[in-house]
Amino acid sequence: MLAASLRPGWLADFVAPPQAVTERPIAEEIDRIRRTPDAHAHADIARALALTGGPSPPDVLGALAPGPLVAELLEWVWETTIAPDWSRRRRILEADVVARTRQLTQGGWVAALADLKADMRWLGNGRLQINAARYPPREVSGTLLFVPITVGRGWVAGDERDRGRQAITYPASAPLALTGPSRPAPDALARLLGPVRARLLMLLDPPKSPRNWSR
């Protein structure tokens, strides 16, 4: 069931619904997935299988309720891998939102979407290419959200049952998204730039000069 819901190249829509416009506790977001009606979850799984060449739906759906199964997995992921590091990750996400807003105000959608996600580009006339895969086009008639994350790959989320809300989830551009420990800044560098600036410089990959930071 989980393998059918989390297909490479296409997630079943109920697994990753677009977030609420206003911030809500993670428990409420997971509970929303838990309460997904079986018929809706089965339809989403069948679509994912059809688009990715998976086995026929009757062979994988069985009698299990997909919503509670996926919710239990997401709760475990949150509690064991994300919650302990959430403060740092949240700062990264907030910094990315600020940077993207600045790009949008200075250069419009073309600039804001230029490095948002691999293969993504603005086509004009209200059209946005999400990736190079041959998936059917999707019309956005409701809200389109842009959601940064702190992992290396993004996805597109849609929920036609929730007022047509769609979301493009993309990796945050900040180099601080690295999850491993950083090298300490040399004392001489810390004295020259100050401890905070020196640490930020050590986190940049590849290293950039102050001249690059303004780009």
C-alpha positions as a Python dict, from the first residue, in 0.01 Angstrom:
ca = {
    (1, 'M'): (0, 0, 0),
    (2, 'L'): (275, 245, 94),
    (3, 'A'): (477, 160, -217),
    (4, 'A'): (171, 224, -431),
    (5, 'S'): (104, 558, -260),
    (6, 'L'): (467, 677, -279),
    (7, 'R'): (541, 600, -641),
    (8, 'P'): (873, 722, -789),
    (9, 'G'): (778, 1018, -1005),
    (10, 'W'): (422, 1058, -875),
    (11, 'L'): (285, 1064, -522),
    (12, 'A'): (-77, 979, -459),
    (13, 'D'): (-236, 1321, -403),
    (14, 'F'): (-378, 1241, -58),
    (15, 'V'): (-26, 1167, 76),
    (16, 'A'): (94, 1527, 40),
    (17, 'P'): (-205, 1764, 25),
    (18, 'P'): (-133, 2135, -16),
    (19, 'Q'): (-83, 2301, 319),
    (20, 'A'): (-338, 2541, 459),
    (21, 'V'): (-281, 2905, 368),
    (22, 'T'): (-254, 2985, 739),
    (23, 'E'): (-4, 2789, 944),
    (24, 'R'): (-152, 2497, 1133),
    (25, 'P'): (1, 2248, 1381),
    (26, 'I'): (160, 1946, 1215),
    (27, 'A'): (-81, 1720, 1406),
    (28, 'E'): (-375, 1880, 1226),
    (29, 'E'): (-209, 1836, 886),
    (30, 'I'): (-141, 1468, 956),
    (31, 'D'): (-493, 1417, 1092),
    (32, 'R'): (-628, 1555, 765),
    (33, 'I'): (-446, 1275, 584),
    (34, 'R'): (-564, 1018, 839),
    (35, 'R'): (-928, 1113, 774),
    (36, 'T'): (-902, 1080, 395),
    (37, 'P'): (-1202, 872, 279),
    (38, 'D'): (-1091, 533, 148),
    (39, 'A'): (-1258, 591, -188),
    (40, 'H'): (-1063, 915, -242),
    (41, 'A'): (-734, 758, -137),
    (42, 'H'): (-792, 456, -363),
    (43, 'A'): (-867, 686, -658),
    (44, 'D'): (-544, 881, -596),
    (45, 'I'): (-341, 560, -573),
    (46, 'A'): (-496, 424, -892),
    (47, 'R'): (-403, 744, -1074),
    (48, 'A'): (-44, 727, -948),
    (49, 'L'): (-16, 366, -1063),
    (50, 'A'): (-160, 447, -1404),
    (51, 'L'): (82, 736, -1459),
    (52, 'T'): (391, 543, -1346),
    (53, 'G'): (323, 201, -1494),
    (54, 'G'): (260, 23, -1165),
    (55, 'P'): (53, -291, -1099),
    (56, 'S'): (-322, -281, -1138),
    (57, 'P'): (-500, -120, -839),
    (58, 'P'): (-693, -431, -723),
    (59, 'D'): (-359, -608, -667),
    (60, 'V'): (-230, -350, -419),
    (61, 'L'): (-523, -179, -251),
    (62, 'G'): (-645, -469, -44),
    (63, 'A'): (-856, -408, 265),
    (64, 'L'): (-624, -161, 442),
    (65, 'A'): (-734, 199, 490),
    (66, 'P'): (-465, 411, 322),
    (67, 'G'): (-519, 729, 527),
    (68, 'P'): (-433, 591, 873),
    (69, 'L'): (-140, 390, 734),
    (70, 'V'): (22, 691, 567),
    (71, 'A'): (-52, 915, 868),
    (72, 'E'): (126, 672, 1100),
    (73, 'L'): (433, 678, 874),
    (74, 'L'): (436, 1059, 857),
    (75, 'E'): (405, 1086, 1235),
    (76, 'W'): (711, 864, 1275),
    (77, 'V'): (911, 1067, 1021),
    (78, 'W'): (818, 1393, 1195),
    (79, 'E'): (898, 1274, 1547),
    (80, 'T'): (1227, 1099, 1467),
    (81, 'T'): (1387, 1309, 1193),
    (82, 'I'): (1229, 1656, 1165),
    (83, 'A'): (1100, 1771, 1505),
    (84, 'P'): (1440, 1752, 1680),
    (85, 'D'): (1586, 1984, 1414),
    (86, 'W'): (1279, 2193, 1340),
    (87, 'S'): (1406, 2528, 1475),
    (88, 'R'): (1701, 2529, 1236),
    (89, 'R'): (1495, 2409, 943),
    (90, 'R'): (1228, 2672, 1004),
    (91, 'R'): (1489, 2951, 992),
    (92, 'I'): (1605, 2818, 656),
    (93, 'L'): (1251, 2815, 518),
    (94, 'E'): (1178, 3167, 639),
    (95, 'A'): (1502, 3294, 483),
    (96, 'D'): (1408, 3135, 151),
    (97, 'V'): (1064, 3300, 154),
    (98, 'V'): (1226, 3639, 208),
    (99, 'A'): (1474, 3579, -75),
    (100, 'R'): (1204, 3460, -317),
    (101, 'T'): (983, 3758, -238),
    (102, 'R'): (1272, 3990, -317),
    (103, 'Q'): (1332, 3810, -649),
    (104, 'L'): (964, 3840, -737),
    (105, 'T'): (945, 4212, -665),
    (106, 'Q'): (1266, 4290, -855),
    (107, 'G'): (1241, 4059, -1156),
    (108, 'G'): (887, 3923, -1173),
    (109, 'W'): (787, 3559, -1209),
    (110, 'V'): (1067, 3475, -1453),
    (111, 'A'): (1331, 3571, -1198),
    (112, 'A'): (1151, 3414, -903),
    (113, 'L'): (1106, 3080, -1081),
    (114, 'A'): (1443, 3069, -1256),
    (115, 'D'): (1613, 2839, -1004),
    (116, 'L'): (1313, 2719, -808),
    (117, 'K'): (1315, 2363, -935),
    (118, 'A'): (1494, 2163, -1203),
    (119, 'D'): (1321, 2184, -1543),
    (120, 'M'): (1077, 2448, -1418),
    (121, 'R'): (1028, 2757, -1630),
    (122, 'W'): (767, 3022, -1701),
    (123, 'L'): (621, 2974, -2050),
    (124, 'G'): (409, 3288, -2056),
    (125, 'N'): (36, 3324, -2120),
    (126, 'G'): (-43, 3184, -1778),
    (127, 'R'): (151, 2861, -1835),
    (128, 'L'): (414, 2716, -1602),
    (129, 'Q'): (626, 2412, -1688),
    (130, 'I'): (680, 2210, -1369),
    (131, 'N'): (914, 1943, -1506),
    (132, 'A'): (1009, 1764, -1827),
    (133, 'A'): (795, 1455, -1761),
    (134, 'R'): (511, 1373, -2000),
    (135, 'Y'): (235, 1405, -1745),
    (136, 'P'): (-103, 1549, -1842),
    (137, 'P'): (-138, 1927, -1787),
    (138, 'R'): (-324, 2047, -1481),
    (139, 'E'): (-537, 2358, -1475),
    (140, 'V'): (-509, 2567, -1160),
    (141, 'S'): (-840, 2734, -1091),
    (142, 'G'): (-790, 2797, -719),
    (143, 'T'): (-490, 2885, -502),
    (144, 'L'): (-132, 2809, -610),
    (145, 'L'): (111, 2788, -319),
    (146, 'F'): (493, 2784, -326),
    (147, 'V'): (629, 2579, -36),
    (148, 'P'): (1003, 2551, 41),
    (149, 'I'): (1143, 2237, 202),
    (150, 'T'): (1483, 2138, 342),
    (151, 'V'): (1542, 1823, 138),
    (152, 'G'): (1692, 1790, -207),
    (153, 'R'): (1387, 1717, -422),
    (154, 'G'): (1048, 1879, -453),
    (155, 'W'): (707, 1775, -580),
    (156, 'V'): (373, 1914, -692),
    (157, 'A'): (73, 1868, -466),
    (158, 'G'): (-288, 1902, -566),
    (159, 'D'): (-625, 1855, -404),
    (160, 'E'): (-918, 1909, -636),
    (161, 'R'): (-1152, 1839, -345),
    (162, 'D'): (-1017, 2137, -149),
    (163, 'R'): (-1124, 2428, -372),
    (164, 'G'): (-871, 2333, -637),
    (165, 'R'): (-574, 2422, -417),
    (166, 'Q'): (-234, 2338, -567),
    (167, 'A'): (118, 2364, -426),
    (168, 'I'): (467, 2355, -575),
    (169, 'T'): (708, 2220, -316),
    (170, 'Y'): (1071, 2305, -388),
    (171, 'P'): (1411, 2274, -215),
    (172, 'A'): (1508, 2587, -23),
    (173, 'S'): (1793, 2760, -200),
    (174, 'A'): (1980, 2856, 118),
    (175, 'P'): (2311, 2671, 159),
    (176, 'L'): (2225, 2652, 529),
    (177, 'A'): (1990, 2366, 434),
    (178, 'L'): (2283, 2128, 466),
    (179, 'T'): (2200, 1881, 743),
    (180, 'G'): (2552, 1777, 833),
    (181, 'P'): (2777, 1950, 1086),
    (182, 'S'): (2958, 2256, 960),
    (183, 'R'): (3328, 2332, 991),
    (184, 'P'): (3408, 2588, 1261),
    (185, 'A'): (3531, 2922, 1134),
    (186, 'P'): (3902, 2989, 1187),
    (187, 'D'): (3973, 3233, 1470),
    (188, 'A'): (4140, 3479, 1234),
    (189, 'L'): (3835, 3484, 1006),
    (190, 'A'): (3600, 3526, 1302),
    (191, 'R'): (3803, 3822, 1427),
    (192, 'L'): (3804, 3978, 1080),
    (193, 'L'): (3434, 3936, 992),
    (194, 'G'): (3273, 3870, 1327),
    (195, 'P'): (3161, 3524, 1446),
    (196, 'V'): (2819, 3524, 1274),
    (197, 'R'): (2944, 3636, 931),
    (198, 'A'): (3239, 3397, 957),
    (199, 'R'): (3010, 3102, 1029),
    (200, 'L'): (2782, 3191, 737),
    (201, 'L'): (3083, 3209, 508),
    (202, 'M'): (3194, 2860, 616),
    (203, 'L'): (2847, 2724, 541),
    (204, 'L'): (2848, 2848, 182),
    (205, 'D'): (2920, 2576, -73),
    (206, 'P'): (3112, 2658, -284),
    (207, 'P'): (3268, 2951, -92),
    (208, 'K'): (3162, 3291, -225),
    (209, 'S'): (3321, 3631, -186),
    (210, 'P'): (3122, 3932, -57),
    (211, 'R'): (3103, 4047, -419),
    (212, 'N'): (2902, 3732, -504),
    (213, 'W'): (2653, 3781, -221),
    (214, 'S'): (2484, 4074, -394),
    (215, 'R'): (2398, 3867, -700),
}
